[in-house]
């Protein structure tokens, strides 16, 4: 997946989000070794220090762990991955609802539109 970084938000925050997405969607599997900081930074076209900062944050969250001489790995904790996926989905839904309310749509209208679009996607 492309990195698609923008200048409207801190780069390291966007890197965290992209790596989280890659983990929760299975691009990186539980227990899998991550590419090196330099390789990831090169792939994302960012400074290695910026990538290091993002990876350190992912370590604090528990999604990634480091082994001193072997590199960084994705957690094996399926529950943590699932909880992260659910929290990221909830954040997206909250943002969507806020936007729809700015359009002056009430909850019933929002739900109706979602149902319509979901039907279209199935067909």
C-alpha positions in Angstrom: 0.0 0.0 0.0 1.3 3.5 -0.8 2.3 5.8 2.1 0.3 8.8 0.8 1.8 11.2 3.4 0.4 14.8 3.5 1.7 18.0 5.0 -1.5 18.8 7.0 -0.5 16.6 10.0 2.7 15.4 11.7 4.5 12.9 9.5 5.2 10.5 12.4 1.5 10.4 13.3 0.7 9.4 9.7 3.4 6.8 9.8 1.9 5.3 13.0 -1.5 5.2 11.4 -0.2 3.5 8.2 1.7 0.9 10.1 -1.3 0.3 12.4 -3.4 -0.2 9.3 -0.9 -2.6 7.8 -1.0 -4.6 11.0 -4.7 -4.8 11.5 -5.4 -5.6 7.9 -2.8 -8.5 7.9 -0.2 -6.9 5.6 2.1 -7.6 8.5 1.2 -10.8 10.2 1.4 -11.5 14.0 4.9 -12.4 14.9 6.3 -11.3 11.6 9.6 -9.3 11.5 9.3 -5.8 10.3 11.7 -4.4 7.7 14.5 -2.3 9.2 14.0 1.3 10.2 16.1 2.4 7.2 14.1 0.2 4.8 10.8 1.5 6.1 12.0 5.1 6.0 13.2 4.6 2.4 9.9 3.1 1.4 8.0 5.9 2.9 10.5 8.6 1.7 11.0 9.9 5.3 13.9 10.5 7.6 14.9 7.4 9.5 14.6 9.4 12.8 11.0 10.1 12.0 10.3 6.4 11.3 12.1 5.5 14.5 9.8 7.8 16.4 6.7 6.2 14.9 8.0 2.7 15.6 8.9 3.6 19.2 5.3 4.8 19.7 4.0 1.5 18.2 6.2 -0.3 20.8 4.7 1.7 23.6 1.2 0.6 22.3 2.3 -3.0 22.3 1.6 -3.6 18.6 5.3 -3.9 17.9 8.1 -5.3 20.1 11.9 -5.1 19.7 14.4 -7.9 20.2 17.8 -6.4 20.8 19.7 -8.1 18.0 16.9 -9.4 15.8 14.9 -6.3 15.0 11.2 -5.4 15.5 8.3 -7.8 15.3 4.5 -7.6 15.2 2.8 -8.7 18.4 1.3 -12.2 18.6 -1.5 -10.7 20.8 -4.5 -11.2 18.5 -6.8 -9.5 21.1 -4.6 -6.4 21.0 -4.7 -6.3 17.2 -8.5 -6.8 17.3 -9.0 -4.0 19.9 -6.8 -1.7 17.9 -8.8 -2.4 14.7 -12.0 -1.7 16.6 -10.7 1.5 18.1 -9.5 2.8 14.7 -12.9 1.9 13.2 -14.7 3.7 16.0 -12.6 6.8 15.4 -13.4 6.8 11.7 -17.1 6.4 12.5 -17.0 9.3 14.9 -15.4 11.5 12.3 -17.9 10.5 9.7 -20.8 11.2 12.0 -19.4 14.6 12.9 -19.1 15.4 9.2 -22.6 14.3 8.4 -24.0 16.4 11.3 -22.2 19.4 9.8 -24.3 18.6 6.7 -27.3 19.1 9.0 -28.3 15.4 8.7 -30.0 13.8 11.7 -29.2 10.3 12.9 -32.1 8.7 10.9 -30.9 10.3 7.7 -27.4 9.2 8.3 -28.4 5.6 9.0 -30.7 5.6 5.9 -27.8 6.8 3.7 -25.5 4.2 5.1 -28.0 1.5 4.4 -28.5 2.7 0.9 -24.8 2.8 0.1 -24.2 -0.7 1.7 -27.0 -2.1 -0.5 -25.3 -0.5 -3.6 -21.9 -2.0 -2.6 -23.4 -5.5 -2.3 -25.1 -5.4 -5.8 
